[in-house]
Amino acid sequence: MNLDRAQAPSPSLPIPEQGRDSPSSGITSPLPEGEDGLGSASPELPLTMSASVMLAELPRDATAALESVGGFAQEKVVVRFKPVGAAPSLAQELCKITATRKFEEVVRYLRKKLRCKDTDSVFLYVNSAFAPSLDEVVGNLHQCFKNAQDQLIVAYSMTPAFG
């Protein structure tokens, strides 16, 4: 590539001339000038559907990424129940639950195993830190809060335990 030659301007673009856009020439810009006189204000132009780009399908890598996002790495999640305070211990503290189930299924399972009455309260906490909402997906909780043994730790109590 030769850097000594100057490139010729494109024939489709007008060549600016010295003083051509000056106020004395009588030619004004099609855009209104801002309050500062520098032409910084621009008009609001609506973008029509015909002017926008529409994709018939997603690119291959985006499609693959979206397919992998919806699923969980494991179909079943191992939940370890830990009693807190005066809560009774379970004979079997481990259970498996489908990753797509909601946390309310975990609560229902624990209430059944503890033989709770409808009037009894049971408080569940993930990692002894927070009480997830009943509509939270167990697989999401597992992905975010599993321990080194790939288990979701759920502490339970008959009275409020962790604030």
C-alpha positions in Angstrom: 0.0 0.0 0.0 1.4 3.4 -1.0 0.9 6.0 1.6 2.3 8.8 -0.5 -0.8 9.1 -2.7 -3.7 11.0 -1.4 -7.1 9.3 -1.7 -9.6 11.0 -3.9 -12.9 11.9 -2.2 -15.9 9.8 -2.9 -17.9 11.2 -5.9 -21.2 10.6 -4.0 -20.4 12.9 -1.2 -20.3 16.7 -1.6 -16.9 18.3 -1.1 -17.0 20.9 1.7 -15.7 24.3 0.6 -14.2 27.0 2.8 -16.9 29.3 4.1 -19.7 27.5 2.4 -21.7 26.8 5.5 -21.0 30.2 7.0 -24.0 32.3 8.1 -23.2 34.9 5.4 -23.6 32.3 2.6 -27.3 31.9 3.2 -27.2 28.1 3.3 -28.5 26.7 6.6 -28.3 23.2 8.0 -31.4 21.0 7.7 -31.1 20.2 11.4 -32.3 22.8 13.9 -29.6 24.3 16.0 -29.6 23.8 19.8 -29.8 26.6 22.3 -26.0 26.8 22.4 -25.9 27.4 18.6 -23.8 24.4 17.9 -26.5 22.3 16.3 -26.5 19.7 19.1 -30.2 19.2 19.2 -31.5 16.5 16.8 -35.1 15.8 15.8 -36.9 12.7 17.1 -37.3 10.5 14.1 -39.5 7.4 14.5 -38.0 4.1 13.3 -40.4 2.2 11.2 -40.6 -1.6 11.0 -39.5 -1.5 7.3 -36.3 0.4 8.4 -35.4 -2.0 11.2 -33.6 -5.3 10.7 -35.6 -8.4 11.3 -34.0 -11.8 11.8 -35.7 -14.9 10.3 -33.8 -17.1 12.8 -31.2 -16.7 15.5 -27.5 -17.3 14.6 -26.3 -20.8 15.3 -24.2 -20.0 18.4 -27.1 -18.0 20.0 -29.5 -20.8 19.4 -27.1 -23.3 21.1 -26.6 -20.9 24.0 -30.3 -20.5 24.6 -30.9 -24.3 24.4 -28.3 -24.9 27.2 -29.6 -22.1 29.4 -33.1 -23.7 30.0 -31.9 -27.0 31.4 -30.2 -28.1 34.6 -26.9 -30.1 34.7 -28.6 -32.7 36.9 -32.1 -34.1 36.6 -32.3 -34.7 40.3 -31.0 -32.7 43.2 -29.8 -34.1 46.5 -31.3 -32.2 49.5 -29.8 -32.7 53.0 -32.1 -31.7 55.9 -30.5 -30.4 59.1 -32.7 -29.8 62.2 -32.2 -26.5 64.1 -33.0 -26.0 67.8 -35.7 -28.3 69.2 -36.8 -29.6 65.7 -37.0 -33.4 65.5 -34.4 -35.2 63.5 -35.3 -37.2 60.4 -34.5 -40.9 60.1 -33.3 -40.2 56.6 -31.8 -36.8 56.2 -31.1 -37.1 52.5 -33.7 -37.0 49.7 -33.7 -36.5 45.9 -36.0 -34.2 44.2 -36.5 -33.3 40.5 -34.6 -30.1 39.7 -37.6 -28.5 38.0 -39.8 -28.8 41.1 -40.6 -25.8 43.2 -39.4 -25.3 46.8 -43.0 -25.8 48.0 -42.5 -29.5 47.2 -39.6 -29.6 49.6 -41.7 -28.0 52.3 -44.6 -30.4 51.6 -42.2 -33.4 51.8 -40.6 -32.3 55.0 -44.0 -31.6 56.7 -45.1 -35.1 55.7 -41.9 -36.7 57.1 -42.2 -34.7 60.4 -45.9 -35.6 60.6 -46.9 -32.0 61.1 -50.5 -30.9 61.7 -52.0 -28.3 59.4 -51.6 -25.8 62.3 -47.9 -26.5 62.9 -45.3 -24.2 61.6 -42.1 -25.3 59.9 -39.4 -22.8 58.9 -36.9 -23.8 56.2 -33.6 -22.1 55.4 -31.1 -22.7 52.7 -27.5 -22.9 54.1 -28.9 -21.5 57.4 -29.0 -18.1 55.8 -32.3 -17.3 54.0 -35.8 -18.7 53.5 -36.5 -19.0 49.7 -39.9 -18.3 48.3 -42.2 -21.2 47.8 -42.2 -20.7 44.0 -38.4 -20.8 43.7 -37.1 -23.7 41.5 -35.1 -26.2 43.4 -32.6 -26.6 40.5 -31.8 -22.9 40.6 -31.2 -23.0 44.4 -28.9 -26.0 43.9 -26.9 -24.3 41.2 -26.4 -21.2 43.3 -26.0 -22.7 46.9 -24.9 -26.3 46.7 -22.1 -27.4 49.0 -18.8 -29.2 48.2 -20.6 -32.6 48.2 -23.1 -31.3 45.5 -26.0 -31.2 48.0 -28.5 -28.4 48.8 -28.5 -27.9 52.6 -31.9 -27.1 54.0 -32.1 -26.3 57.7 -35.5 -26.6 59.4 -37.0 -25.4 62.6 -40.4 -25.4 64.3 -39.8 -21.7 65.4 -38.1 -18.9 63.5 -34.4 -19.5 63.7 -32.4 -17.2 61.5 -34.0 -13.8 61.8 
